[in-house]
Amino acid sequence: MSASPRSGAVEKRRLILDAAITVFARQGFHHCRVSDVADEAGVAYGLVYHYFDSKEEILNELFLERW
C-alpha cells in the first residue's frame, strides 16, 4: 500500500522548510527569493506558495518549530 496523499504533502512541506534553512543561511533572509528556496528544494515556485503565503511565513514556521 502506498503512502497517503497527506504524508506526501507533509514531506513536501518539510522539504521546503529544510531548503529554506539552507538558503537563508547561505544568502541571508533579506537577500534570497522564494524562487531560491524552490530551486534548493527541487520543487516548482508555485508549490512553495501552496504551502506558505510568503517568505516571512516560512521563517516564522521555522522559528516556531525550533523555539
N, CA, C and O atoms as a CHARMM CRD file, in Angstrom:
* protein
*
  268
    1    1 MET  N      0.84800  -1.18200   0.00000 PROA 1      0.00000
    2    1 MET  CA     0.00000   0.00000   0.00000 PROA 1      0.00000
    3    1 MET  C      0.89100   1.24200   0.00000 PROA 1      0.00000
    4    1 MET  O      1.87100   1.30000   0.74400 PROA 1      0.00000
    5    2 SER  N      0.56500   2.21900  -0.81500 PROA 2      0.00000
    6    2 SER  CA     1.39400   3.41700  -0.92200 PROA 2      0.00000
    7    2 SER  C      1.05000   4.41600   0.17700 PROA 2      0.00000
    8    2 SER  O      0.03600   4.29900   0.86400 PROA 2      0.00000
    9    3 ALA  N      1.93500   5.40300   0.31700 PROA 3      0.00000
   10    3 ALA  CA     1.73400   6.44100   1.32600 PROA 3      0.00000
   11    3 ALA  C      0.50400   7.27000   0.97200 PROA 3      0.00000
   12    3 ALA  O      0.15500   7.41800  -0.20000 PROA 3      0.00000
   13    4 SER  N     -0.13300   7.79600   1.97900 PROA 4      0.00000
   14    4 SER  CA    -1.32100   8.61400   1.75300 PROA 4      0.00000
   15    4 SER  C     -0.92400   9.95400   1.14100 PROA 4      0.00000
   16    4 SER  O      0.21300  10.39600   1.30300 PROA 4      0.00000
   17    5 PRO  N     -1.85700  10.60800   0.43900 PROA 5      0.00000
   18    5 PRO  CA    -1.56200  11.93500  -0.10600 PROA 5      0.00000
   19    5 PRO  C     -1.15600  12.91900   0.98700 PROA 5      0.00000
   20    5 PRO  O     -0.34800  13.81900   0.75700 PROA 5      0.00000
   21    6 ARG  N     -1.71600  12.74200   2.15600 PROA 6      0.00000
   22    6 ARG  CA    -1.39000  13.62300   3.28000 PROA 6      0.00000
   23    6 ARG  C      0.08200  13.51800   3.65000 PROA 6      0.00000
   24    6 ARG  O      0.73100  14.53300   3.90200 PROA 6      0.00000
   25    7 SER  N      0.61300  12.30500   3.68400 PROA 7      0.00000
   26    7 SER  CA     2.01900  12.14800   4.05000 PROA 7      0.00000
   27    7 SER  C      2.92100  12.74300   2.97300 PROA 7      0.00000
   28    7 SER  O      3.99900  13.24900   3.28500 PROA 7      0.00000
   29    8 GLY  N      2.49600  12.69000   1.71000 PROA 8      0.00000
   30    8 GLY  CA     3.25400  13.32900   0.64000 PROA 8      0.00000
   31    8 GLY  C      3.29200  14.83400   0.80700 PROA 8      0.00000
   32    8 GLY  O      4.31800  15.46700   0.56100 PROA 8      0.00000
   33    9 ALA  N      2.17300  15.40800   1.22600 PROA 9      0.00000
   34    9 ALA  CA     2.11000  16.84500   1.46400 PROA 9      0.00000
   35    9 ALA  C      3.01400  17.24300   2.62200 PROA 9      0.00000
   36    9 ALA  O      3.69600  18.26600   2.56100 PROA 9      0.00000
   37   10 VAL  N      3.01900  16.44300   3.66300 PROA 10     0.00000
   38   10 VAL  CA     3.87500  16.71900   4.82300 PROA 10     0.00000
   39   10 VAL  C      5.34200  16.66200   4.40400 PROA 10     0.00000
   40   10 VAL  O      6.14900  17.49000   4.82700 PROA 10     0.00000
   41   11 GLU  N      5.67900  15.68100   3.56900 PROA 11     0.00000
   42   11 GLU  CA     7.06200  15.54800   3.09700 PROA 11     0.00000
   43   11 GLU  C      7.47800  16.73800   2.23600 PROA 11     0.00000
   44   11 GLU  O      8.59500  17.23500   2.38000 PROA 11     0.00000
   45   12 LYS  N      6.60800  17.20100   1.34800 PROA 12     0.00000
   46   12 LYS  CA     6.92200  18.35800   0.50100 PROA 12     0.00000
   47   12 LYS  C      7.10400  19.61100   1.34900 PROA 12     0.00000
   48   12 LYS  O      8.02400  20.39800   1.12300 PROA 12     0.00000
   49   13 ARG  N      6.22800  19.78500   2.31600 PROA 13     0.00000
   50   13 ARG  CA     6.31900  20.94900   3.20000 PROA 13     0.00000
   51   13 ARG  C      7.63600  20.92600   3.96600 PROA 13     0.00000
   52   13 ARG  O      8.30000  21.95300   4.10100 PROA 13     0.00000
   53   14 ARG  N      8.01000  19.75500   4.46600 PROA 14     0.00000
   54   14 ARG  CA     9.26500  19.59000   5.19800 PROA 14     0.00000
   55   14 ARG  C     10.45600  19.86800   4.28000 PROA 14     0.00000
   56   14 ARG  O     11.42400  20.50700   4.69200 PROA 14     0.00000
   57   15 LEU  N     10.38400  19.39300   3.05100 PROA 15     0.00000
   58   15 LEU  CA    11.43700  19.62500   2.06900 PROA 15     0.00000
   59   15 LEU  C     11.64200  21.12200   1.83900 PROA 15     0.00000
   60   15 LEU  O     12.77600  21.59200   1.75500 PROA 15     0.00000
   61   16 ILE  N     10.55400  21.85800   1.73900 PROA 16     0.00000
   62   16 ILE  CA    10.62500  23.31000   1.54100 PROA 16     0.00000
   63   16 ILE  C     11.23400  23.98600   2.76300 PROA 16     0.00000
   64   16 ILE  O     12.08300  24.86600   2.62000 PROA 16     0.00000
   65   17 LEU  N     10.81900  23.59200   3.94800 PROA 17     0.00000
   66   17 LEU  CA    11.37100  24.18700   5.16600 PROA 17     0.00000
   67   17 LEU  C     12.86400  23.90800   5.29400 PROA 17     0.00000
   68   17 LEU  O     13.63400  24.80000   5.65100 PROA 17     0.00000
   69   18 ASP  N     13.27500  22.68800   5.00800 PROA 18     0.00000
   70   18 ASP  CA    14.69700  22.34300   5.08200 PROA 18     0.00000
   71   18 ASP  C     15.50700  23.12800   4.05400 PROA 18     0.00000
   72   18 ASP  O     16.61400  23.58300   4.34300 PROA 18     0.00000
   73   19 ALA  N     14.95500  23.28100   2.86700 PROA 19     0.00000
   74   19 ALA  CA    15.63400  24.06600   1.83400 PROA 19     0.00000
   75   19 ALA  C     15.74900  25.52600   2.25700 PROA 19     0.00000
   76   19 ALA  O     16.76700  26.17100   2.00600 PROA 19     0.00000
   77   20 ALA  N     14.71400  26.04100   2.89300 PROA 20     0.00000
   78   20 ALA  CA    14.73600  27.43100   3.34800 PROA 20     0.00000
   79   20 ALA  C     15.85000  27.65800   4.36500 PROA 20     0.00000
   80   20 ALA  O     16.51500  28.69300   4.32600 PROA 20     0.00000
   81   21 ILE  N     16.06000  26.72500   5.25900 PROA 21     0.00000
   82   21 ILE  CA    17.15000  26.85300   6.22900 PROA 21     0.00000
   83   21 ILE  C     18.47700  27.00400   5.49100 PROA 21     0.00000
   84   21 ILE  O     19.28500  27.87200   5.81900 PROA 21     0.00000
   85   22 THR  N     18.68900  26.15900   4.50400 PROA 22     0.00000
   86   22 THR  CA    19.93300  26.20100   3.73200 PROA 22     0.00000
   87   22 THR  C     20.09300  27.52800   3.00200 PROA 22     0.00000
   88   22 THR  O     21.15800  28.14300   3.05100 PROA 22     0.00000
   89   23 VAL  N     19.04600  27.96400   2.33300 PROA 23     0.00000
   90   23 VAL  CA    19.10400  29.20500   1.55400 PROA 23     0.00000
   91   23 VAL  C     19.25600  30.41700   2.46700 PROA 23     0.00000
   92   23 VAL  O     20.05200  31.31000   2.17600 PROA 23     0.00000
   93   24 PHE  N     18.51600  30.46300   3.55500 PROA 24     0.00000
   94   24 PHE  CA    18.62600  31.59300   4.48000 PROA 24     0.00000
   95   24 PHE  C     20.03500  31.67800   5.05300 PROA 24     0.00000
   96   24 PHE  O     20.57900  32.77200   5.20600 PROA 24     0.00000
   97   25 ALA  N     20.62500  30.53400   5.36800 PROA 25     0.00000
   98   25 ALA  CA    21.98100  30.51400   5.92600 PROA 25     0.00000
   99   25 ALA  C     23.01100  30.94100   4.88100 PROA 25     0.00000
  100   25 ALA  O     23.96200  31.65600   5.20000 PROA 25     0.00000
  101   26 ARG  N     22.82700  30.51300   3.66100 PROA 26     0.00000
  102   26 ARG  CA    23.80100  30.79100   2.60100 PROA 26     0.00000
  103   26 ARG  C     23.70300  32.23100   2.08100 PROA 26     0.00000
  104   26 ARG  O     24.72400  32.88700   1.87500 PROA 26     0.00000
  105   27 GLN  N     22.48000  32.71800   1.87000 PROA 27     0.00000
  106   27 GLN  CA    22.28400  34.01100   1.23200 PROA 27     0.00000
  107   27 GLN  C     21.81900  35.10800   2.18200 PROA 27     0.00000
  108   27 GLN  O     21.91400  36.29300   1.86100 PROA 27     0.00000
  109   28 GLY  N     21.32300  34.72400   3.33300 PROA 28     0.00000
  110   28 GLY  CA    20.69500  35.68400   4.22900 PROA 28     0.00000
  111   28 GLY  C     19.22700  35.83000   3.86600 PROA 28     0.00000
  112   28 GLY  O     18.85800  35.78200   2.69200 PROA 28     0.00000
  113   29 PHE  N     18.40400  36.00500   4.87000 PROA 29     0.00000
  114   29 PHE  CA    16.95600  36.06400   4.65400 PROA 29     0.00000
  115   29 PHE  C     16.56300  37.16600   3.67600 PROA 29     0.00000
  116   29 PHE  O     15.75700  36.93900   2.77400 PROA 29     0.00000
  117   30 HSD  N     17.12800  38.35600   3.85100 PROA 30     0.00000
  118   30 HSD  CA    16.71900  39.50300   3.03600 PROA 30     0.00000
  119   30 HSD  C     17.26500  39.45800   1.61100 PROA 30     0.00000
  120   30 HSD  O     16.76700  40.17100   0.74000 PROA 30     0.00000
  121   31 HSD  N     18.26500  38.64500   1.36500 PROA 31     0.00000
  122   31 HSD  CA    18.87700  38.59600   0.03600 PROA 31     0.00000
  123   31 HSD  C     18.40400  37.42400  -0.82000 PROA 31     0.00000
  124   31 HSD  O     18.82300  37.28900  -1.97000 PROA 31     0.00000
  125   32 CYS  N     17.55000  36.59100  -0.28100 PROA 32     0.00000
  126   32 CYS  CA    17.07400  35.45400  -1.07400 PROA 32     0.00000
  127   32 CYS  C     15.63000  35.69500  -1.50800 PROA 32     0.00000
  128   32 CYS  O     14.92600  36.55600  -0.97900 PROA 32     0.00000
  129   33 ARG  N     15.22700  34.90500  -2.48500 PROA 33     0.00000
  130   33 ARG  CA    13.86200  34.98100  -3.00600 PROA 33     0.00000
  131   33 ARG  C     13.18300  33.63300  -2.78700 PROA 33     0.00000
  132   33 ARG  O     13.84300  32.62200  -2.54800 PROA 33     0.00000
  133   34 VAL  N     11.88300  33.63600  -2.87100 PROA 34     0.00000
  134   34 VAL  CA    11.13300  32.38400  -2.75300 PROA 34     0.00000
  135   34 VAL  C     11.58100  31.41100  -3.84100 PROA 34     0.00000
  136   34 VAL  O     11.62700  30.20300  -3.61200 PROA 34     0.00000
  137   35 SER  N     11.90400  31.92400  -5.00500 PROA 35     0.00000
  138   35 SER  CA    12.37300  31.04800  -6.08500 PROA 35     0.00000
  139   35 SER  C     13.68700  30.36100  -5.72500 PROA 35     0.00000
  140   35 SER  O     13.93900  29.24500  -6.18000 PROA 35     0.00000
  141   36 ASP  N     14.52900  31.00700  -4.91800 PROA 36     0.00000
  142   36 ASP  CA    15.76800  30.36500  -4.46000 PROA 36     0.00000
  143   36 ASP  C     15.45000  29.16700  -3.57000 PROA 36     0.00000
  144   36 ASP  O     16.09600  28.12300  -3.66300 PROA 36     0.00000
  145   37 VAL  N     14.45700  29.32700  -2.71600 PROA 37     0.00000
  146   37 VAL  CA    14.02700  28.23000  -1.84100 PROA 37     0.00000
  147   37 VAL  C     13.44900  27.09500  -2.68500 PROA 37     0.00000
  148   37 VAL  O     13.74900  25.92500  -2.44700 PROA 37     0.00000
  149   38 ALA  N     12.63000  27.44000  -3.65800 PROA 38     0.00000
  150   38 ALA  CA    12.04200  26.42100  -4.53500 PROA 38     0.00000
  151   38 ALA  C     13.12600  25.65900  -5.28800 PROA 38     0.00000
  152   38 ALA  O     13.07200  24.43300  -5.38400 PROA 38     0.00000
  153   39 ASP  N     14.10100  26.37500  -5.81700 PROA 39     0.00000
  154   39 ASP  CA    15.19900  25.72600  -6.54200 PROA 39     0.00000
  155   39 ASP  C     15.97100  24.77900  -5.63800 PROA 39     0.00000
  156   39 ASP  O     16.29100  23.65900  -6.03600 PROA 39     0.00000
  157   40 GLU  N     16.27000  25.21900  -4.43200 PROA 40     0.00000
  158   40 GLU  CA    17.00900  24.38100  -3.48000 PROA 40     0.00000
  159   40 GLU  C     16.21500  23.12600  -3.12100 PROA 40     0.00000
  160   40 GLU  O     16.78500  22.04600  -2.96500 PROA 40     0.00000
  161   41 ALA  N     14.90500  23.27300  -2.99200 PROA 41     0.00000
  162   41 ALA  CA    14.04200  22.14000  -2.63600 PROA 41     0.00000
  163   41 ALA  C     13.76100  21.23200  -3.83400 PROA 41     0.00000
  164   41 ALA  O     13.33900  20.08800  -3.66800 PROA 41     0.00000
  165   42 GLY  N     13.99900  21.75000  -5.03600 PROA 42     0.00000
  166   42 GLY  CA    13.70500  20.96800  -6.23100 PROA 42     0.00000
  167   42 GLY  C     12.22000  20.88000  -6.52800 PROA 42     0.00000
  168   42 GLY  O     11.73800  19.88300  -7.06600 PROA 42     0.00000
  169   43 VAL  N     11.50200  21.93800  -6.17100 PROA 43     0.00000
  170   43 VAL  CA    10.05600  21.98200  -6.41100 PROA 43     0.00000
  171   43 VAL  C      9.71800  23.21700  -7.23800 PROA 43     0.00000
  172   43 VAL  O     10.53400  24.12900  -7.37100 PROA 43     0.00000
  173   44 ALA  N      8.52800  23.23700  -7.78300 PROA 44     0.00000
  174   44 ALA  CA     8.06500  24.38800  -8.54900 PROA 44     0.00000
  175   44 ALA  C      7.84600  25.58000  -7.61600 PROA 44     0.00000
  176   44 ALA  O      7.44800  25.43100  -6.46100 PROA 44     0.00000
  177   45 TYR  N      8.11900  26.75900  -8.15600 PROA 45     0.00000
  178   45 TYR  CA     7.94400  28.01100  -7.42400 PROA 45     0.00000
  179   45 TYR  C      6.54700  28.11300  -6.81100 PROA 45     0.00000
  180   45 TYR  O      6.40000  28.49200  -5.64900 PROA 45     0.00000
  181   46 GLY  N      5.53300  27.77700  -7.59100 PROA 46     0.00000
  182   46 GLY  CA     4.15600  27.86700  -7.11500 PROA 46     0.00000
  183   46 GLY  C      3.84100  26.92900  -5.97000 PROA 46     0.00000
  184   46 GLY  O      2.95800  27.21100  -5.16000 PROA 46     0.00000
  185   47 LEU  N      4.55600  25.81100  -5.89200 PROA 47     0.00000
  186   47 LEU  CA     4.30300  24.86300  -4.80700 PROA 47     0.00000
  187   47 LEU  C      4.67500  25.46200  -3.45400 PROA 47     0.00000
  188   47 LEU  O      4.02900  25.17300  -2.44600 PROA 47     0.00000
  189   48 VAL  N      5.70600  26.28800  -3.43100 PROA 48     0.00000
  190   48 VAL  CA     6.08000  26.95400  -2.17700 PROA 48     0.00000
  191   48 VAL  C      4.89700  27.78700  -1.68900 PROA 48     0.00000
  192   48 VAL  O      4.57200  27.78100  -0.50200 PROA 48     0.00000
  193   49 TYR  N      4.25300  28.50600  -2.61700 PROA 49     0.00000
  194   49 TYR  CA     3.09900  29.32800  -2.24800 PROA 49     0.00000
  195   49 TYR  C      1.85100  28.50400  -1.95500 PROA 49     0.00000
  196   49 TYR  O      0.90400  29.01400  -1.35700 PROA 49     0.00000
  197   50 HSD  N      1.83400  27.26300  -2.35900 PROA 50     0.00000
  198   50 HSD  CA     0.73300  26.37700  -1.98300 PROA 50     0.00000
  199   50 HSD  C      0.77700  26.10300  -0.47600 PROA 50     0.00000
  200   50 HSD  O     -0.26400  25.99100   0.17300 PROA 50     0.00000
  201   51 TYR  N      1.97100  25.99800   0.06200 PROA 51     0.00000
  202   51 TYR  CA     2.14900  25.67500   1.47800 PROA 51     0.00000
  203   51 TYR  C      2.36600  26.89700   2.36100 PROA 51     0.00000
  204   51 TYR  O      2.03100  26.86500   3.54500 PROA 51     0.00000
  205   52 PHE  N      2.91800  27.96900   1.81100 PROA 52     0.00000
  206   52 PHE  CA     3.25100  29.16000   2.59500 PROA 52     0.00000
  207   52 PHE  C      2.84200  30.41200   1.82700 PROA 52     0.00000
  208   52 PHE  O      2.99100  30.47600   0.60600 PROA 52     0.00000
  209   53 ASP  N      2.32500  31.40900   2.54800 PROA 53     0.00000
  210   53 ASP  CA     1.89200  32.64900   1.91100 PROA 53     0.00000
  211   53 ASP  C      3.04900  33.55500   1.52200 PROA 53     0.00000
  212   53 ASP  O      2.92200  34.36700   0.60500 PROA 53     0.00000
  213   54 SER  N      4.17500  33.42100   2.21100 PROA 54     0.00000
  214   54 SER  CA     5.29300  34.33100   1.97000 PROA 54     0.00000
  215   54 SER  C      6.58200  33.74800   2.54200 PROA 54     0.00000
  216   54 SER  O      6.57200  32.75500   3.26900 PROA 54     0.00000
  217   55 LYS  N      7.67300  34.38600   2.19600 PROA 55     0.00000
  218   55 LYS  CA     8.97400  34.02100   2.75500 PROA 55     0.00000
  219   55 LYS  C      8.96600  34.25300   4.27000 PROA 55     0.00000
  220   55 LYS  O      9.57200  33.49300   5.02600 PROA 55     0.00000
  221   56 GLU  N      8.28700  35.28900   4.69400 PROA 56     0.00000
  222   56 GLU  CA     8.19000  35.59400   6.11900 PROA 56     0.00000
  223   56 GLU  C      7.46000  34.48400   6.87700 PROA 56     0.00000
  224   56 GLU  O      7.82100  34.15700   8.00800 PROA 56     0.00000
  225   57 GLU  N      6.43900  33.91200   6.25300 PROA 57     0.00000
  226   57 GLU  CA     5.72000  32.81300   6.89700 PROA 57     0.00000
  227   57 GLU  C      6.62100  31.58400   7.04800 PROA 57     0.00000
  228   57 GLU  O      6.54100  30.87100   8.04800 PROA 57     0.00000
  229   58 ILE  N      7.46800  31.34200   6.06300 PROA 58     0.00000
  230   58 ILE  CA     8.41700  30.23000   6.16900 PROA 58     0.00000
  231   58 ILE  C      9.33900  30.45900   7.35800 PROA 58     0.00000
  232   58 ILE  O      9.55300  29.55500   8.16600 PROA 58     0.00000
  233   59 LEU  N      9.88200  31.66000   7.46400 PROA 59     0.00000
  234   59 LEU  CA    10.77700  31.98100   8.57800 PROA 59     0.00000
  235   59 LEU  C     10.05700  31.84000   9.91500 PROA 59     0.00000
  236   59 LEU  O     10.61800  31.29900  10.86800 PROA 59     0.00000
  237   60 ASN  N      8.83300  32.31700   9.99100 PROA 60     0.00000
  238   60 ASN  CA     8.05600  32.21300  11.22000 PROA 60     0.00000
  239   60 ASN  C      7.83200  30.75300  11.60700 PROA 60     0.00000
  240   60 ASN  O      7.95700  30.39400  12.77700 PROA 60     0.00000
  241   61 GLU  N      7.50300  29.91800  10.63500 PROA 61     0.00000
  242   61 GLU  CA     7.29100  28.49500  10.89500 PROA 61     0.00000
  243   61 GLU  C      8.56900  27.84300  11.41700 PROA 61     0.00000
  244   61 GLU  O      8.52700  27.04200  12.35100 PROA 61     0.00000
  245   62 LEU  N      9.69500  28.18600  10.81500 PROA 62     0.00000
  246   62 LEU  CA    10.97400  27.63600  11.27900 PROA 62     0.00000
  247   62 LEU  C     11.25900  28.07400  12.71300 PROA 62     0.00000
  248   62 LEU  O     11.72600  27.28200  13.53200 PROA 62     0.00000
  249   63 PHE  N     10.98000  29.31900  13.00300 PROA 63     0.00000
  250   63 PHE  CA    11.18900  29.83200  14.35400 PROA 63     0.00000
  251   63 PHE  C     10.30300  29.09100  15.35800 PROA 63     0.00000
  252   63 PHE  O     10.77900  28.67800  16.41600 PROA 63     0.00000
  253   64 LEU  N      9.03100  28.92400  15.03500 PROA 64     0.00000
  254   64 LEU  CA     8.10400  28.24900  15.94600 PROA 64     0.00000
  255   64 LEU  C      8.47800  26.78400  16.15700 PROA 64     0.00000
  256   64 LEU  O      8.33000  26.25600  17.25900 PROA 64     0.00000
  257   65 GLU  N      8.95900  26.13400  15.11300 PROA 65     0.00000
  258   65 GLU  CA     9.38700  24.73300  15.22800 PROA 65     0.00000
  259   65 GLU  C     10.52800  24.55800  16.21400 PROA 65     0.00000
  260   65 GLU  O     10.58300  23.57600  16.95400 PROA 65     0.00000
  261   66 ARG  N     11.42200  25.50600  16.21400 PROA 66     0.00000
  262   66 ARG  CA    12.65600  25.34900  16.96800 PROA 66     0.00000
  263   66 ARG  C     12.66000  26.07800  18.30100 PROA 66     0.00000
  264   66 ARG  O     13.61900  25.96700  19.06500 PROA 66     0.00000
  265   67 TRP  N     11.62100  26.80900  18.58500 PROA 67     0.00000
  266   67 TRP  CA    11.56100  27.56300  19.84200 PROA 67     0.00000
  267   67 TRP  C     11.31400  26.67100  20.97700 PROA 67     0.00000
  268   67 TRP  O     11.23300  27.12900  22.11600 PROA 67     0.00000
